[in-house]
Amino acid sequence: MSSQHAAGPAERVRLLVESDTVDIWEGPTRSLYCEGSGNLCFIDMYGNTVADYAVAANSYHPLRITRLLSTTTTVARVWGLW
């Protein structure tokens, strides 16, 4: 049983691969963990493209994304949590 929409802790964690053409196969993330600092470029669960979203190193972000774009993403090692 999945609690993807629950407020509890994440059940799965996976290192995300940047792609300008392929969605994250698990579906929208519940949040992201960024090991490095920099900018993210992604498509959110509603199809909006978000560019230059600044993040600090070792930080969590409650973002529901369907694709981590390689264009302008400068953060090393972004983890998806579900």
N, C-alpha and C positions, 0 to 999 in steps of 0.2 A: 504494500500500500504506500503510495507516494503522498507526501505532504508538501508538494511544490508550492501551494498557496498558503501554507501555515506560517505562523510567525516564529516558529521554533528554529533550532539550529539547522544548518545545512546537512544534507544526507550524502551528497556527492561533491567531490572537488576534482577538477581536471584543468591541466594547463591548456590554455586556448591557443589555437593556431590562427594567425591573422590571414584573412582572405577578403578580397574585394568581390568575390563571386559566389562563395559557398557559405550558407548559414550554419550556425552551430547545430549539430544534429540532435542534441538533447532538447532543443527548444530554448526559450528565453531563460537566461540565468536568473537566479534570485539576487545575487550580488557578485561583486568582483573583488579580488584581492590583487593588488599591484605591488610587486617586489621592488620595482624601480620607480623613479620619478619621471615625469614627462607629460606628454599629451596623448589622450586616447581619441580615436575616431571610430565611431560605431553606428550601427543601426539599432534603434530601440524596438520594443515589441509592437509598436504601432506603425513602424515603417519610416520613422523620421531619422534622417542622418544627422548625427551630432559630431561636429569636428572641433578639435582643439580643446577637449575637456581636460583641464589640468589636474594632475594627481601627484600626491607626495609619495615618497618611497614607503613601503611597508604599511599601506593603508587599505581599508575596506571601503567599498562604495555600493550602496543599495541600488544597483542599476539592473534593470531587466532588459538585456540586449539579446538580439538574435544573430548579430554578426559583428566581429571585431575586424574592422577594416585595416588593411596594411597601409593604405594611403594616409600619411601624416601621423600614424601611431608611432610614438617614439619610446614608449614604456617597454622595458625588458621584462618578460615573464609576467603575464597577466593570467590569473587563475579564475575560472568560473566556478561558482558555488550554486548547487541546486538543493 
